[in-house]
Amino acid sequence: MYPPLADYALIGDCHSAALVSRAGSIDWCCLPRFDADSCFGRLLDWRRGGHFCITAADGEPTSRAYLGDSLVLQTQIESPGGRARLVDFFAMRRGGRKRPRRELVRLVEGLSGSVRLRVEFSPRFDFGEVEPWLYGIGPRAWCAVGSNAGLMIYGDVELQRAGEHDLGGEFVVHAGQRLRLAMQFVSPEELHETPDRLHAPEQLTEHLDETLAWWRDWSSKITLRDGDGAPGAGIVHSAITLKALTFAPTGAIIAAPTASLPESVGGARNWDYRFSWVRDSVFTVRALADLGCAAEADGFRRFIQRSAAGSAQGLQVLYGIDGKRRLTEVTLDHLEGWRGSRPVRIGNDAYLQFQADMYGLLLELAGRWSERGNAPDAHYWRFLQDMVEAAITRWQQPDRGIWEVRGAPRHFVHSKVMCWAAVRRGLQLAERHGLPAPAARWQAARDEIADTVMAQGLDAGRGHFVASFGAQDVDAALLLLPEVGFIAYDDPRMCRTTEAIGRALGRDGLILRYTMDDGLPDDEGTFLPCSFWMVECLARQGQRAAAEQLFARACSCANDVGLFAEQASRSGELLGNFPQGLTHLAHIAAARALLERPAAAPPPR
């Protein structure tokens, strides 16, 4: 019953998102925000989750693609009697950051002959627990209400009751004809306003034009284009996907729009990713800023400063998209999970963890913002000073690391290096902008951290970095050490580290993130972001042939509309929450590295 994750495409409006299957079924959608309860959740329970499907009664979809540089999806449908096209999108408009339409539109266009299509509208609120109250509100218009949510569905397609809690219908579209259905989120308190919210079907076509114009305007800022010779496919669309994961009102960036999709089929590594991780978000704004989209970086910088209440003491690993701090993990026992992968979780207890790399990430964000010609004001500089001081105070503590291990904390090398990066960037900002700072004490701390990493984070016999102090194993986070300037990409120790990661973590042409005991049962797939990190290291070390081979292998894990998951199984099936922002930004960074002038090959070792 559960299609592969690769069968799904993403549509969204920077407030919420939906996954549309190849068969024309919306099987995942949370409204009115990314982190709201689902109204269509068949992705996590085929029988009770709810869905909204438009499919051919006697045909099948043949191909699909996004329209230009946009998040408007079109699916071609073939039947014995003709051809049609299904167009799906969330309506966008200027000023939508504060006044979103909250409107999902589905248009059917007849291309030749005539095609009979079937509609199934089966909303289920509160992650499938609430079956809606359905009632008509006018010609071809219905309301579905339950719990704290409501949906309106209307257009020029006639729907009838298909049971107490569902709507359905069949219609025929002829060549040259266009039929439309729209669904809006409406809170129960606003139901008396519904007549004013109903748009004429012709207006929905205007909303399509407006949405395409919005995405064209945004994507025109991207300075690196696929048509400019970028290797592989999807640089521009990776950027569009990252933009779609941005919550416009606050500037928060979610890791993925889904919850509890497993890292192994039937396994228990199922997490809710509909929140804003400091780490993923900093990587994302870095990628977007490098492509010419700097506004997102500034929006996230302000979001983190106010969410942390302006101090390091208030800093968390992740936040709700409105800055909410308490994200308690809850198990939904009534859901069977994607292909039986249980437990199904919402919320994420990783917000309680200490991960020392956060300080370096935020100083890196500030440093890159400064390099674009900006200077911290007094309030922002106090916040950054507080981050540097926290890094100096806490760098010697074990932490959960970039991988958020749920076993015992360790002295992860990557975490120590990111504390070093926090102090280094603080010193650079103070010098560049003439800001007050205890430079001598910070310099001493920076050097102490670096000396300790070199003494305890290197395998003396083999000459490469290790995952944590005193360990023998490696982890893929070590591939990020050159990114913050701790060591050059082509330093012999870094080259040996890259080789060691390839030997220890290489699987099926891709890269695992680690092999250590992380305190969790089950295995996981190869980690696609790590595979792209390896591409960047190889490219910058002059190993271009190996980099291009790995890049092609990792790009082959995207689905037909260019979307990446977090992981891939040995059989090549996509795993984990989808689409995964971390993979898309790593894809952009790897493509940029391959486009730059190749570095000289390192000397023989």
Secondary structure, 3 states (H helix, E strand, C coil): CCCCHHHEEEEECCCCEEEEECCCEEEEEECCCCCCCEEECCCCCCCCCCEEEEEECCCEEEEEEECCCCCCEEEEEEECCEEEEEEEEECCCCCCCCCCCCEEEEEEEEEEEEEEEEEEEECCHHHHCECCEEEEEECCEEEEEECCEEEEEEECCCCEECCCCCEEEEEEEECCCEEEEEEEECCHHHHHHHHHHCCCHHHHHHHHHHHHHHHHHHHCCCCCCHHHCCCCCCHHHHHHHHHHCEECCCCEECCCCCEEEECCCCCCCEEECCCEEHHHHHHHHHHHHHCCCHHHHHHHHHHHHHHCCCCHHHCCCEECCCCCCCCCCEECCCCCCHHHCCCCEECCHHHHCCCCHHHHHHHHHHHHHHHCCCCCCHHHHHHHHHHHHHHHHHCCCCECCCCCCCCCCECEHHHHHHHHHHHHHHHHHHHHHCCCCCHHHHHHHHHHHHHHHHHHCEECCCCEECCECCCCCCCHHHHHHHHHCCCCCCCHHHHHHHHHHHHHHEECCEECCCCCCCCCCCCCCEEHHHHHHHHHHHHHCCCHHHHHHHHHHHHCCCCCCCCCCCEECCCCCEECCCCCHHHHHHHHHHHHHHHCCCCCCCCCC
